[in-house]
Amino acid sequence: MKRLPFSGWHLVLAPLALLFALPLVWLLVSSVMSNAEINRFPPALWPQGIKLDGYRYVLGNALFPRWFLNSFIVSAVAVTANLVLGTLGGYAFARIRFAGSKIVLGLMLATMVIPFQLTMIPTFLVMKQLGLIDTLGALIVPSLVTPLSVFLFRQFFVSLPRELEEAAWIDGCGRLRILVSIVLPLARPALSTVAVLTFLATWNDLTWPLIAINSDSTYTLQLGLTTFQGQHHTQWSAVMAGNVITVLPVLLGFLLAQKAFIRSLASTGLKG
Amino acid sequence: MASVVGTFTVDPRSRAAKRRARGEGATGWAFVSPSVVIILGLSVVPVLWSLLLSFQVNDLVSPSEWVGLANYKALVKDPAFGSAVSHTLIYTALYVPLSVVAGLGIAIALDRKIALIGLYRTLVFVPFVVSAAAQGVLFSFVLDPEFGVANSLLHKLGLPAQGFFSDPGQALYLLVAISLWSGTGFCVIVYLAGLQGVSSDLVEAARIDGAGRWGVLRHVTLPALAPVTIFLLLFQTINALQVFDLVFVTTKGGPLGSTTVIVYFIWEKAFKTFTAGYSAAAAYTLAVALLVVGAALQIYRRRVAAR
């Protein structure tokens, strides 16, 4: 890499970046402290050595592994379903002419402005009718597909040149074949955007699990962590270990696919 | 149409393809119907149902009773709702301008090619992907009056210990600060993306005309970023008016109700005291407020775009 000259901006940017990073550094540090170090006054600012008691407690005695699995199932199903249903819907709205498509698309986009708290009580009652309350199904069904996913795919497919599909169409390929074998291989940016946004939304959600789930074995990580903190507020190292476990998948995903994350989130801003 | 001549040169297979394209209604509907059923079913139906609920007394279990506008009338008189509204407005009035202005400033600072710039950007942005629940749990610990590192640092500096979340005078402002820590990064990346679109020719021209750093910022960069700024104001306002998760995890609306925001009020009325009709009336009031804010900013955005 080419060496760049030192800039005075480092004096501003380095402390600023540190300010944003510090709480997360402290999260990691306190998760490997012993309770003795945390519970003395004033509490230690740096651990003597790495103690994994918190992690041992959280992974051994508590329901954290179960909550992790629940969160993983909900997020994985939601991401897969948004990719499948979103590409189908987005492709049809972009390419297929059918009666009512404009009205239905407009109506779906209009639902994006509905705030969640307006729909949460009836959604709860609907899920109750379906017998899904207190099951992962109650978390999965409302997140199977969002209007944003359909819209992002539609915008992407509209931007692709039609010529790519025409040859296959003339050769008699069906729409599904065209979508899967010609369009989808080109759609990686859109697929990663929808996957990132869906994963963030479902993994990080607290409000809806709080309403829809009662039994602790069905909790998601966010709900489990919140409850765990309420019950173990003197065992901070265990709480912080649980917190690290809750945050880690998102942080790792972000660090590994940073470009996709940033492009996805910036695109919601610039096109919105 | 001219196609009478054209048909001679067209491959007969393509004519069949065109005919096929006309009869695609069934395929189109088959592709969109799962999304349409889920999205409309879980939005249009609940929106209308909520409206009905807001005119009823309902405890989510027994049959409901029609009460007309009684819920709305009670809401106007309810001091708890009034203070929820004012807490939400204080939170929004602080969080939105601070996050947008800080986002712009940091984006401009980060918009340069120097060593480590990628790392700086990552660190500024990373809190944004941390869930509100995780933020809340982390800061409950940092700000714990007895075991927290914040009071420990104050002690080292010889300053008096603070109550933080147990102090009604501080809790709401701490929530703003935590939200700024996690939410500013979003404004930064949106502004950074927007800054790529600011024409460097214009900046150059302004420089040649003798504009200093501030002149370029005021007369070139800021006007070019106006659509981004309006989007961020809208996005951040809508999010701020709906703040809930962080409040639930850290203060549960306390101490002494000092952090009860509107959505917390709505949640409490629906799922804690089981007065769902009353809760729906509060939700509708908030939704109408959001719609007004959204529409006003959209109109303003159109006007800016038309200029």
Interface residues (C-beta under 8 A of the other chain):
Chain A: R3 L4 F6 S7 W9 H10 V12 L13 A14 L16 A17 L18 F20 A21 P23 L24 W26 L27 S30 I38 N39 F41 P42 P43 L45 L85 G86 L88 G89 Y91 A92 F93 I96 R97 F98 A99 S101 V104 L107 M108 T111 V113 I114 P115 F116 Q117 L118 T119 M120 I121 P122 T123 F124 L125 V126 V141 P142 L144 V145 T146 P147 V150 W169 I170 D171 G172 G174 R175 L200 W203 N204 D205 L206 T207 L210 I211 Q222 L223 L225 T226 Q229 T234 W236 V239 M240 N243 T246 V247 V250 L251 F254 L255 Q258 F261 I262 L265 A266 S267 G269 L270 G272
Chain B: D11 R13 S14 A17 R20 A21 E24 G25 T27 G28 W29 F31 V32 P34 S35 V36 I38 I39 L40 L42 S43 V44 V45 P46 V47 W49 S50 L53 L60 I106 A109 L110 R112 K113 I114 A115 L116 I117 L119 Y120 T122 L123 V124 F125 V126 P127 F128 V129 V130 S131 A132 A133 A134 G136 V137 L138 F139 S140 F141 V142 D144 E146 F147 G148 V149 N151 S152 L153 H155 K156 W181 G185 F186 I189 V190 L192 A193 G194 V228 F231 L232 F235 I238 Q242 F244 D245 F248 V249 V263 I266 W267 A270 F271 A276 S279 A280 A283 Y284 L286 A287 L290 L291 G294
